[in-house]
Amino acid sequence: MFTVNPFAALAASMPPALMQTYVVIMASLVAAGTLVDIVHKGSAKYFFENWRRSKSKAGRQLGSAELISIAAQTAVVDVLASGEFCNARRRVAHLLGMYGFVLYVVSTAVMVFDASAGGVWARLWWLGGLMVCAGGYWFWFFIRADVAAEGNSPFRVVKADLFILSMLASVTLGLAWAYLQASGRGGWASAFFGLYIIATTILFGSVPWSKFAHMFFKPAAAFEKRVSRANGTAENLPTLTRDDPEQRNRHSMELLRDAPMDMGLGIKREAPRHY
């Protein structure tokens, strides 16, 4: 089961070109939805305007070598390692979901366009799907802030949950369909395949209204943040150093002017579960 291309069996009930066309349409929906999201929210306009303001207020100009170094740090730390997450559990869950989703989508495309692609690609498909489920369900039921810290029900759903829920539904139904098909339960397999297609269409078709496009915005935002720190603008926020007289004198209480920077962070010693 784990080495068989589950999409190859679809050739008995539909032309392979049909599923291939569907994959192309889903990719087009992601591209179009991301552009709609950018135009509607003005994300690109905000990014370039903020970048221009940062350059005009920079304490020093960054050279090409330094910009390349910052870009590499952004790619390795912020993108590949999800370094923006301070919470270890949330970071691990995010990494499982991110890398699992990449493996799942890439292997799906390969097996849809190449019916003979089984073996390693089928294993990667199952591995990616199980990683998404592990990270996604762990996050949904145990890590979400409104569940872990605010005491809300894990079954409470709001619009912001559209991406995570549609992704989990698509992957879960896809794995269930592949299992039922390999087990010879044709009727159930057909029903789950239909649900799988519906959930996948919602996932890729709802980009303008979900958080799907955030995966494309976050690297740019992380890069801009690192550049602003390096050129001295620090996003117009105060710098965390007691060597700066402005920082020492910004407190109205005399005793806080020479206090250590980590003063008051004792609240982080325990999780916020006092609901």
Backbone bond lengths (Angstrom), bond angles and torsions (degrees), N, CA, C in turn:
res aa  C-N    CA-C-N  psi(-1)  N-CA   C-N-CA  omega(-1)  CA-C   N-CA-C  phi
1 M - - - 1.466 - - 1.529 111.40 -
2 F 1.318 117.23 -41.05 1.464 120.87 -175.83 1.518 113.19 -79.66
3 T 1.324 117.42 -4.97 1.465 120.64 178.81 1.523 112.35 -115.41
4 V 1.331 117.60 3.70 1.466 122.25 -176.70 1.522 109.76 -101.77
5 N 1.318 116.12 136.02 1.457 121.78 176.43 1.526 109.14 -72.24
6 P 1.348 119.43 109.81 1.470 119.91 -176.41 1.528 113.09 -69.02
7 F 1.324 117.58 -21.02 1.459 120.42 -178.05 1.534 112.07 -82.72
8 A 1.338 116.75 -17.45 1.457 119.93 -179.63 1.521 111.12 -65.78
9 A 1.332 117.12 -34.56 1.466 120.92 -178.73 1.523 112.66 -68.39
10 L 1.345 117.00 -17.43 1.467 119.80 -179.74 1.518 112.15 -67.46
11 A 1.353 116.78 -18.15 1.463 120.38 -178.78 1.527 111.76 -61.90
12 A 1.337 116.82 -21.40 1.461 120.07 179.47 1.519 112.34 -74.31
13 S 1.319 117.90 -21.33 1.467 121.05 -176.66 1.521 114.02 -118.74
14 M 1.346 117.85 -13.63 1.468 120.70 179.49 1.517 109.91 -154.20
15 P 1.319 118.00 152.41 1.465 120.64 177.90 1.529 110.09 -64.80
16 P 1.335 118.13 139.25 1.470 120.00 178.72 1.524 112.50 -56.68
17 A 1.331 117.41 -30.89 1.468 120.83 -179.34 1.520 111.99 -62.97
18 L 1.328 116.77 -26.77 1.458 120.18 -179.22 1.526 111.23 -66.29
19 M 1.325 116.60 -46.59 1.453 120.89 178.60 1.521 110.72 -69.00
20 Q 1.319 117.42 -35.20 1.462 120.78 177.88 1.528 110.90 -65.65
21 T 1.335 115.63 -40.40 1.469 119.57 176.73 1.521 110.85 -63.73
22 Y 1.322 116.18 -37.98 1.467 120.79 178.49 1.530 110.92 -61.39
23 V 1.333 116.81 -43.02 1.470 120.59 179.44 1.523 110.22 -62.99
24 V 1.339 117.31 -42.35 1.460 121.06 178.82 1.526 110.40 -62.74
25 I 1.322 116.57 -41.03 1.476 120.73 179.07 1.524 110.18 -63.68
26 M 1.337 118.17 -42.46 1.462 120.74 179.41 1.529 111.32 -63.27
27 A 1.344 116.58 -40.63 1.470 119.82 177.47 1.527 110.44 -64.29
28 S 1.327 116.59 -38.42 1.463 120.68 178.47 1.524 110.89 -66.33
29 L 1.337 116.78 -37.13 1.464 120.26 178.65 1.529 110.92 -64.62
30 V 1.330 116.85 -37.65 1.464 119.89 178.23 1.523 110.28 -64.43
31 A 1.347 116.55 -46.34 1.462 120.49 -179.96 1.528 110.91 -62.84
32 A 1.334 116.49 -47.76 1.464 120.21 -179.06 1.520 111.28 -66.08
33 G 1.331 116.60 -41.57 1.461 120.37 179.95 1.516 112.55 -64.00
34 T 1.328 116.47 -37.71 1.462 120.13 177.91 1.523 110.90 -65.52
35 L 1.342 117.00 -41.74 1.466 120.68 177.71 1.525 111.07 -63.71
36 V 1.329 116.69 -41.86 1.469 120.66 177.70 1.519 110.09 -61.83
37 D 1.322 116.13 -42.34 1.463 120.78 179.15 1.523 111.10 -62.67
38 I 1.343 116.41 -41.54 1.464 120.75 179.68 1.518 110.99 -63.40
39 V 1.341 116.35 -44.16 1.466 120.54 -178.41 1.520 110.64 -69.31
40 H 1.323 116.43 -43.93 1.462 120.67 -176.03 1.527 112.23 -65.93
41 K 1.311 116.93 -43.87 1.459 121.63 -177.02 1.537 112.71 -90.62
42 G 1.321 116.15 -10.63 1.465 119.01 -178.94 1.510 112.87 67.22
43 S 1.322 117.45 30.32 1.464 120.85 -175.38 1.521 112.11 -63.26
44 A 1.339 116.75 -46.77 1.462 119.60 -178.82 1.527 110.85 -65.52
45 K 1.331 116.48 -41.92 1.466 120.86 179.20 1.528 110.15 -60.65
46 Y 1.330 116.59 -44.70 1.471 120.40 178.88 1.514 110.78 -62.89
47 F 1.338 116.95 -42.73 1.460 120.86 -177.54 1.525 110.93 -61.24
48 F 1.350 117.39 -48.49 1.461 120.13 -176.28 1.527 111.96 -71.70
49 E 1.324 117.36 -33.87 1.461 119.35 176.48 1.530 110.34 -67.78
50 N 1.315 116.41 -41.33 1.459 120.56 178.29 1.534 110.74 -66.03
51 W 1.318 115.63 -37.43 1.462 120.67 178.02 1.528 110.45 -64.19
52 R 1.341 117.28 -42.10 1.458 121.91 179.77 1.527 111.36 -65.80
53 R 1.343 116.47 -41.75 1.468 119.78 177.83 1.516 111.03 -64.68
54 S 1.334 115.62 -39.45 1.464 119.76 -179.89 1.523 110.95 -63.08
55 K 1.341 116.77 -41.32 1.464 120.12 -179.90 1.527 111.42 -67.22
56 S 1.341 116.17 -36.85 1.464 119.43 -178.07 1.527 112.04 -70.78
57 K 1.355 117.22 -27.38 1.454 120.91 -178.43 1.527 113.01 -100.85
58 A 1.320 116.03 3.42 1.465 119.86 -174.71 1.519 112.03 -61.77
59 G 1.322 115.01 137.79 1.450 119.84 176.38 1.513 111.79 -72.96
60 R 1.330 116.08 -25.66 1.457 120.86 176.23 1.530 108.69 -152.38
61 Q 1.303 116.48 151.61 1.454 121.77 179.90 1.531 110.01 -88.27
62 L 1.313 115.48 138.48 1.461 120.81 -179.10 1.523 110.14 -92.25
63 G 1.316 116.44 137.88 1.452 121.34 178.00 1.521 111.50 -82.06
64 S 1.319 116.21 170.92 1.470 121.60 -178.43 1.524 111.44 -61.38
65 A 1.325 116.96 -41.27 1.465 120.39 -178.93 1.524 111.26 -63.28
66 E 1.347 116.34 -39.76 1.461 119.69 179.71 1.522 111.22 -69.65
67 L 1.337 117.36 -37.55 1.458 120.80 177.58 1.528 110.82 -64.85
68 I 1.334 116.03 -39.38 1.466 119.56 177.52 1.524 110.29 -64.92
69 S 1.324 116.62 -40.31 1.464 120.77 178.08 1.527 110.99 -62.90
70 I 1.334 116.50 -42.47 1.466 120.70 179.06 1.527 110.27 -65.33
71 A 1.327 116.43 -40.23 1.464 120.06 177.97 1.523 111.10 -62.24
72 A 1.346 116.34 -40.28 1.468 120.39 178.42 1.526 111.01 -65.63
73 Q 1.333 117.09 -42.19 1.462 120.80 177.23 1.527 110.75 -62.14
74 T 1.324 116.05 -41.60 1.467 119.99 178.66 1.520 110.73 -61.17
75 A 1.341 116.12 -44.90 1.462 120.44 -178.30 1.527 111.55 -63.97
76 V 1.333 116.65 -43.75 1.467 120.44 -174.97 1.530 111.71 -77.72
77 V 1.330 116.63 -49.40 1.474 120.66 -172.93 1.525 111.96 -82.58
78 D 1.334 116.88 -53.03 1.463 120.33 -172.91 1.523 113.54 -80.49
79 V 1.344 117.22 -35.33 1.463 120.07 -176.71 1.526 111.26 -93.27
80 L 1.321 117.13 -61.25 1.461 120.26 -174.34 1.523 113.36 -70.49
81 A 1.339 117.46 -32.64 1.470 120.64 -177.20 1.519 112.90 -108.39
82 S 1.353 118.32 0.34 1.475 122.44 179.87 1.525 111.11 50.66
83 G 1.326 115.62 49.57 1.455 121.13 -174.91 1.507 115.36 -67.14
84 E 1.353 117.87 -10.72 1.464 119.20 -178.96 1.521 112.52 -74.13
85 F 1.347 117.17 -14.44 1.460 120.65 -179.03 1.518 110.26 -86.97
86 C 1.329 116.62 120.15 1.471 121.09 176.83 1.527 111.01 -82.65
87 N 1.331 116.05 -32.91 1.452 121.24 179.87 1.527 109.65 -75.88
88 A 1.331 116.65 120.08 1.465 121.01 -174.94 1.523 111.85 -62.86
89 R 1.340 117.66 -41.88 1.462 119.96 -179.26 1.517 111.24 -64.11
90 R 1.324 116.15 -43.25 1.462 120.18 179.72 1.536 110.37 -64.52
91 R 1.299 116.33 -37.58 1.461 120.68 179.52 1.522 111.25 -65.57
92 V 1.326 116.95 -45.32 1.464 120.57 179.56 1.524 110.57 -63.92
93 A 1.327 116.96 -43.04 1.465 120.91 179.25 1.526 110.38 -62.06
94 H 1.336 116.25 -40.83 1.463 120.44 179.01 1.521 110.97 -64.75
95 L 1.327 117.23 -43.85 1.460 120.95 -179.57 1.526 111.04 -64.41
96 L 1.326 117.07 -40.74 1.464 120.12 176.75 1.529 110.38 -59.89
97 G 1.335 116.03 -47.14 1.452 119.67 -179.47 1.512 112.63 -66.21
98 M 1.328 117.42 -42.10 1.461 121.19 -176.75 1.524 111.64 -66.47
99 Y 1.333 116.70 -55.27 1.461 118.98 -178.04 1.530 111.42 -68.62
100 G 1.330 116.40 -34.86 1.455 119.26 176.98 1.518 111.70 -63.46
101 F 1.328 117.02 -41.69 1.464 120.61 -179.18 1.530 110.90 -66.37
102 V 1.336 116.70 -40.03 1.468 120.10 177.65 1.524 110.76 -62.14
103 L 1.324 116.88 -47.54 1.462 120.67 178.10 1.525 111.04 -60.23
104 Y 1.315 116.34 -43.59 1.457 122.10 -177.04 1.522 111.37 -63.94
105 V 1.335 117.25 -46.93 1.467 121.23 -177.01 1.524 111.01 -68.65
106 V 1.338 117.04 -45.62 1.466 120.18 -178.59 1.521 110.85 -63.49
107 S 1.322 117.36 -46.59 1.466 120.20 -179.45 1.519 111.55 -66.81
108 T 1.330 117.82 -32.49 1.463 120.55 175.58 1.521 110.39 -62.19
109 A 1.331 116.68 -48.16 1.464 120.89 -179.73 1.525 111.19 -60.91
110 V 1.334 116.73 -42.64 1.471 120.34 -179.42 1.517 110.53 -62.60
111 M 1.331 117.64 -46.76 1.463 120.37 -176.30 1.519 112.42 -72.26
112 V 1.328 118.33 -28.75 1.464 120.47 177.48 1.524 110.35 -69.70
113 F 1.337 117.13 -40.32 1.457 120.38 -177.28 1.531 113.04 -87.44
114 D 1.320 117.69 -11.00 1.465 121.74 178.29 1.526 108.88 -136.95
115 A 1.326 115.79 98.31 1.467 120.53 -176.50 1.524 112.31 -62.32
116 S 1.338 117.28 -23.96 1.464 120.23 -179.14 1.527 112.41 -83.52
117 A 1.325 116.87 -4.41 1.471 120.64 -178.23 1.527 109.53 -80.39
118 G 1.294 115.13 98.12 1.461 120.80 175.66 1.515 108.14 -125.44
119 G 1.301 117.28 -141.92 1.454 120.36 174.01 1.510 113.66 55.43
120 V 1.335 116.83 -112.38 1.462 121.99 -176.38 1.524 110.89 -62.07
121 W 1.340 117.00 -42.97 1.461 119.56 -177.85 1.519 111.00 -65.56
122 A 1.313 117.66 -37.04 1.472 120.32 177.41 1.535 110.16 -66.44
123 R 1.323 116.56 -40.61 1.467 119.80 177.92 1.531 110.69 -63.45
124 L 1.333 115.86 -43.05 1.461 119.39 178.49 1.529 111.23 -63.25
125 W 1.324 116.77 -35.78 1.469 121.28 178.08 1.525 110.75 -62.99
126 W 1.319 116.30 -47.14 1.461 120.10 178.62 1.532 110.89 -66.99
127 L 1.329 116.96 -42.89 1.470 120.66 179.94 1.525 110.33 -61.31
128 G 1.336 116.50 -47.29 1.462 120.12 179.56 1.515 111.86 -61.00
129 G 1.331 116.66 -44.33 1.464 119.85 179.89 1.518 112.43 -63.06
130 L 1.331 116.85 -42.36 1.461 120.12 179.67 1.533 111.18 -68.23
131 M 1.331 117.38 -33.97 1.469 120.31 176.11 1.528 110.61 -64.77
132 V 1.334 116.68 -42.62 1.465 120.41 177.52 1.524 110.53 -60.53
133 C 1.320 116.33 -45.06 1.467 120.13 -179.68 1.529 111.11 -64.28
134 A 1.336 116.94 -43.24 1.467 120.09 -179.50 1.522 110.55 -62.22
135 G 1.328 116.96 -51.48 1.458 120.13 -179.00 1.510 112.77 -69.08
136 G 1.330 117.10 -40.71 1.460 121.11 -176.74 1.512 113.79 -68.32
137 Y 1.316 116.93 -47.96 1.469 119.41 -179.36 1.530 111.03 -71.22
138 W 1.296 118.10 -34.30 1.469 121.53 175.55 1.524 109.53 -60.70
139 F 1.330 115.70 -46.61 1.463 119.75 177.79 1.521 111.47 -63.38
140 W 1.335 117.11 -45.55 1.466 120.83 -173.13 1.523 112.42 -64.95
141 F 1.319 116.62 -43.09 1.461 119.58 -173.64 1.532 114.38 -92.17
142 F 1.337 118.33 -22.13 1.462 118.15 -171.22 1.524 115.81 -129.57
143 I 1.331 119.69 -19.05 1.457 120.64 -171.75 1.519 113.11 -111.39
144 R 1.302 118.68 -25.74 1.471 120.72 -177.67 1.524 111.01 -51.44
145 A 1.324 116.04 137.59 1.463 120.59 -175.48 1.523 112.08 -60.67
146 D 1.336 117.74 -40.58 1.464 118.94 -177.58 1.518 112.21 -72.99
147 V 1.336 117.36 -14.53 1.477 120.77 176.36 1.528 110.09 -96.77
148 A 1.336 117.20 -51.75 1.468 121.36 -175.88 1.511 112.82 -72.28
149 A 1.337 117.59 -34.98 1.462 120.02 -173.42 1.522 113.51 -108.56
150 E 1.329 117.51 -29.64 1.461 119.86 -175.04 1.521 113.81 -104.61
151 G 1.325 117.01 -7.15 1.453 120.33 174.60 1.510 115.67 78.17
152 N 1.342 118.43 13.79 1.462 120.52 177.59 1.520 110.73 -73.79
153 S 1.309 115.94 159.15 1.461 120.85 179.01 1.521 110.29 -68.03
154 P 1.335 117.80 140.01 1.475 119.48 176.96 1.521 112.53 -66.76
155 F 1.317 117.61 -12.41 1.462 121.76 179.52 1.524 112.30 -94.50
156 R 1.325 116.78 2.51 1.465 120.77 175.32 1.527 108.62 -73.92
157 V 1.335 116.49 127.68 1.458 121.47 -175.67 1.521 109.94 -121.97
158 V 1.338 116.35 133.22 1.462 122.60 175.24 1.529 107.77 -127.00
159 K 1.329 116.65 172.84 1.460 121.45 -176.00 1.519 112.19 -59.19
160 A 1.331 116.91 -34.44 1.463 120.65 -178.26 1.527 112.66 -65.06
161 D 1.339 117.29 -15.01 1.461 121.35 -178.72 1.527 112.80 -87.59
162 L 1.331 117.24 2.59 1.463 120.57 -174.68 1.519 112.01 -58.15
163 F 1.320 117.63 -43.52 1.469 120.06 -176.63 1.522 112.11 -66.81
164 I 1.334 117.41 -52.87 1.461 120.05 -175.97 1.520 111.58 -63.73
165 L 1.337 117.26 -38.66 1.462 119.75 -178.61 1.520 111.81 -71.82
166 S 1.330 117.54 -42.28 1.467 119.43 179.48 1.528 110.50 -67.72
167 M 1.332 117.98 -34.99 1.461 120.61 177.10 1.526 110.79 -65.88
168 L 1.336 116.67 -46.37 1.465 119.78 178.67 1.521 111.54 -63.58
169 A 1.338 116.73 -39.47 1.465 120.08 179.39 1.523 110.36 -64.84
170 S 1.339 116.86 -44.43 1.465 120.84 -179.11 1.525 111.01 -61.85
171 V 1.315 116.93 -49.82 1.462 120.56 -176.62 1.526 111.28 -67.92
172 T 1.328 116.86 -44.08 1.467 120.25 -179.00 1.520 111.49 -62.49
173 L 1.327 116.38 -46.12 1.468 120.24 179.49 1.522 111.11 -66.62
174 G 1.336 117.29 -34.58 1.460 120.08 177.26 1.523 111.86 -64.41
175 L 1.314 116.70 -44.63 1.460 120.32 178.29 1.530 111.21 -65.58
176 A 1.327 116.12 -40.73 1.467 120.11 178.83 1.529 110.47 -63.30
177 W 1.343 116.81 -42.28 1.459 120.94 178.08 1.529 111.30 -60.69
178 A 1.332 117.18 -45.91 1.465 121.25 -179.75 1.524 110.95 -62.51
179 Y 1.329 116.91 -40.42 1.473 120.66 179.19 1.528 110.91 -65.05
180 L 1.330 117.06 -46.21 1.466 120.47 -178.99 1.520 111.22 -65.54
181 Q 1.317 116.34 -36.86 1.464 120.24 179.11 1.515 110.80 -66.48
182 A 1.349 117.03 -41.91 1.461 121.02 179.19 1.524 111.41 -68.91
183 S 1.350 115.97 -25.70 1.469 120.35 -179.84 1.516 112.41 -85.01
184 G 1.317 117.68 -1.48 1.462 121.02 178.48 1.516 114.75 80.05
185 R 1.320 117.64 18.67 1.468 120.71 178.75 1.528 108.81 -97.96
186 G 1.343 114.47 77.58 1.449 120.96 -172.38 1.511 114.91 -59.11
187 G 1.337 117.52 -42.80 1.460 120.45 -178.73 1.515 112.75 -62.51
188 W 1.326 115.96 -50.06 1.456 120.52 178.33 1.528 111.08 -65.02
189 A 1.322 115.90 -37.71 1.466 119.69 -179.99 1.525 110.62 -61.90
190 S 1.330 117.71 -41.50 1.468 121.27 179.48 1.525 110.86 -64.31
191 A 1.343 116.04 -40.81 1.468 119.87 179.65 1.532 110.83 -64.40
192 F 1.325 116.54 -44.19 1.463 119.80 -179.46 1.523 111.57 -70.24
193 F 1.333 116.80 -30.68 1.464 118.97 177.16 1.534 110.02 -65.38
194 G 1.328 116.41 -40.82 1.461 119.61 176.77 1.521 112.00 -61.35
195 L 1.338 116.40 -43.66 1.466 120.18 177.80 1.532 110.90 -65.83
196 Y 1.321 116.10 -36.28 1.471 121.64 177.77 1.528 110.75 -61.27
197 I 1.316 117.14 -43.91 1.465 121.52 179.48 1.528 110.38 -65.78
198 I 1.323 117.70 -40.36 1.469 120.92 179.23 1.530 110.42 -63.29
199 A 1.337 116.36 -48.24 1.469 120.40 -178.88 1.528 111.25 -63.82
200 T 1.335 116.69 -39.39 1.468 120.41 179.73 1.523 111.22 -67.31
201 T 1.330 116.19 -38.53 1.464 119.76 177.66 1.528 110.83 -64.26
202 I 1.325 116.82 -39.66 1.471 120.15 176.90 1.526 110.47 -64.57
203 L 1.335 116.55 -41.74 1.467 121.08 -179.38 1.524 111.72 -58.95
204 F 1.337 116.74 -51.19 1.464 120.18 -175.05 1.528 113.05 -87.07
205 G 1.325 116.54 -18.76 1.458 119.18 179.93 1.512 114.21 -90.22
206 S 1.317 117.16 -11.14 1.468 120.81 -177.06 1.519 112.66 -103.24
207 V 1.335 117.57 20.26 1.463 121.09 -177.17 1.535 113.19 -54.43
208 P 1.350 119.04 -43.41 1.471 118.11 -178.92 1.524 114.46 -64.00
209 W 1.338 117.27 -18.90 1.466 120.04 -176.14 1.528 112.81 -112.49
210 S 1.324 117.81 -0.99 1.463 120.75 -178.41 1.518 109.86 -117.21
211 K 1.334 115.63 -173.60 1.461 121.17 179.95 1.521 112.22 -93.81
212 F 1.323 116.86 13.74 1.465 120.95 -177.75 1.527 111.04 -57.74
213 A 1.344 116.70 -44.52 1.463 120.63 -175.91 1.521 112.99 -67.76
214 H 1.338 117.81 -14.22 1.464 120.22 -179.13 1.524 111.74 -61.21
215 M 1.324 117.32 -29.00 1.464 119.61 -178.85 1.532 111.56 -65.27
216 F 1.342 117.05 -20.65 1.455 120.42 177.13 1.525 111.44 -91.31
217 F 1.343 117.47 -26.40 1.462 121.23 -177.78 1.528 112.26 -83.38
218 K 1.323 116.71 -35.44 1.459 119.97 -171.84 1.530 113.73 -60.87
219 P 1.346 120.39 -41.03 1.473 118.09 177.38 1.523 112.61 -60.59
220 A 1.346 117.23 -40.11 1.472 120.34 179.15 1.521 110.67 -64.57
221 A 1.341 116.67 -42.06 1.467 120.80 179.85 1.522 110.65 -65.96
222 A 1.334 117.39 -39.93 1.467 120.91 179.11 1.529 110.99 -65.90
223 F 1.331 116.28 -38.91 1.472 120.36 178.25 1.525 110.28 -64.52
224 E 1.327 116.72 -45.37 1.463 120.84 -179.95 1.525 111.00 -62.10
225 K 1.317 117.02 -38.54 1.459 121.37 179.39 1.524 111.24 -63.37
226 R 1.327 116.75 -43.18 1.463 120.17 179.60 1.533 111.06 -67.58
227 V 1.327 116.44 -37.90 1.466 119.83 178.78 1.522 110.40 -64.77
228 S 1.343 116.66 -42.11 1.466 120.03 -178.79 1.530 111.56 -64.32
229 R 1.325 116.27 -32.75 1.461 118.98 176.71 1.521 110.81 -71.36
230 A 1.334 115.74 -37.98 1.459 119.49 -177.35 1.525 112.49 -72.13
231 N 1.350 117.89 -34.50 1.468 118.81 -177.49 1.528 113.50 -90.78
232 G 1.344 116.26 -0.49 1.457 119.70 173.18 1.513 115.91 97.20
233 T 1.339 118.74 -7.72 1.469 119.14 -179.52 1.520 111.55 -77.59
234 A 1.345 117.45 -32.69 1.478 122.64 177.03 1.521 112.07 51.84
235 E 1.373 116.59 37.88 1.457 122.18 178.55 1.527 112.35 54.53
236 N 1.321 115.69 31.86 1.469 122.93 -179.44 1.527 112.88 61.64
237 L 1.332 116.98 21.67 1.463 121.85 177.73 1.518 109.19 -102.41
238 P 1.341 117.55 156.00 1.464 119.44 178.52 1.523 111.28 -66.07
239 T 1.298 116.35 142.95 1.457 120.59 179.09 1.529 109.78 -82.55
240 L 1.312 115.67 146.68 1.461 120.59 -176.25 1.523 110.71 -89.41
241 T 1.322 116.48 75.89 1.455 120.45 176.33 1.518 110.03 -150.50
242 R 1.329 116.69 137.77 1.461 121.29 178.75 1.529 111.14 -82.43
243 D 1.334 116.28 -6.00 1.458 118.52 177.83 1.523 111.37 -76.26
244 D 1.317 116.70 -15.96 1.466 121.41 -179.94 1.531 108.64 -85.94
245 P 1.337 118.89 116.61 1.473 120.75 -179.78 1.517 112.83 -55.63
246 E 1.324 116.81 -34.04 1.463 119.93 179.86 1.513 110.68 -63.19
247 Q 1.348 116.05 -37.01 1.455 119.96 178.54 1.530 111.52 -70.37
248 R 1.322 117.08 -39.55 1.469 120.18 -179.55 1.524 111.56 -65.87
249 N 1.303 116.41 -34.23 1.467 120.25 -172.91 1.525 113.94 -97.24
250 R 1.346 117.37 2.21 1.459 117.51 -176.31 1.522 112.84 -77.86
251 H 1.352 117.54 -12.21 1.463 121.01 178.17 1.526 109.82 -88.18
252 S 1.308 115.61 137.63 1.465 119.89 178.05 1.525 111.08 -76.86
253 M 1.342 116.85 -22.76 1.462 120.46 179.99 1.527 110.03 -89.99
254 E 1.313 115.49 127.10 1.457 120.62 -176.67 1.517 112.47 -58.32
255 L 1.337 117.66 -38.47 1.464 120.80 -175.01 1.524 112.25 -68.89
256 L 1.331 118.62 -18.84 1.453 121.06 -179.21 1.526 113.03 -88.74
257 R 1.324 117.67 -9.60 1.458 119.15 -175.15 1.527 112.72 -69.64
258 D 1.301 117.00 -28.91 1.460 120.17 178.54 1.528 111.77 -113.27
259 A 1.322 116.54 16.84 1.462 120.63 -179.41 1.526 110.16 -72.59
260 P 1.334 118.51 152.19 1.474 120.84 177.70 1.530 110.76 -66.09
261 M 1.319 115.67 152.94 1.450 120.28 -175.89 1.522 113.06 -64.26
262 D 1.335 118.03 -26.49 1.457 119.95 -178.05 1.528 112.40 -92.13
263 M 1.321 117.19 11.90 1.457 119.67 179.05 1.528 110.07 -66.30
264 G 1.304 115.57 135.70 1.462 120.20 177.67 1.511 114.20 91.53
265 L 1.326 117.93 1.52 1.466 120.72 -178.26 1.524 112.53 -92.75
266 G 1.346 116.91 10.86 1.465 119.71 178.38 1.513 112.92 -61.94
267 I 1.343 116.89 -21.80 1.458 120.30 179.78 1.523 111.57 -63.48
268 K 1.355 117.15 -22.35 1.460 120.87 -179.70 1.521 113.06 -78.20
269 R 1.321 116.81 -1.18 1.463 118.80 -178.83 1.516 112.42 -72.08
270 E 1.319 118.31 -19.14 1.448 120.71 178.24 1.522 109.20 -135.98
271 A 1.322 115.81 154.44 1.469 120.90 -177.89 1.520 110.29 -69.36
272 P 1.339 117.82 146.34 1.472 121.09 179.46 1.514 111.05 -76.23
273 R 1.306 117.13 86.13 1.463 121.36 -178.54 1.531 112.26 -121.03
274 H 1.339 117.72 25.19 1.464 121.20 -175.64 1.530 110.67 -93.48
275 Y 1.338 116.91 60.93 1.447 119.93 -179.88 1.523 109.14 -102.54
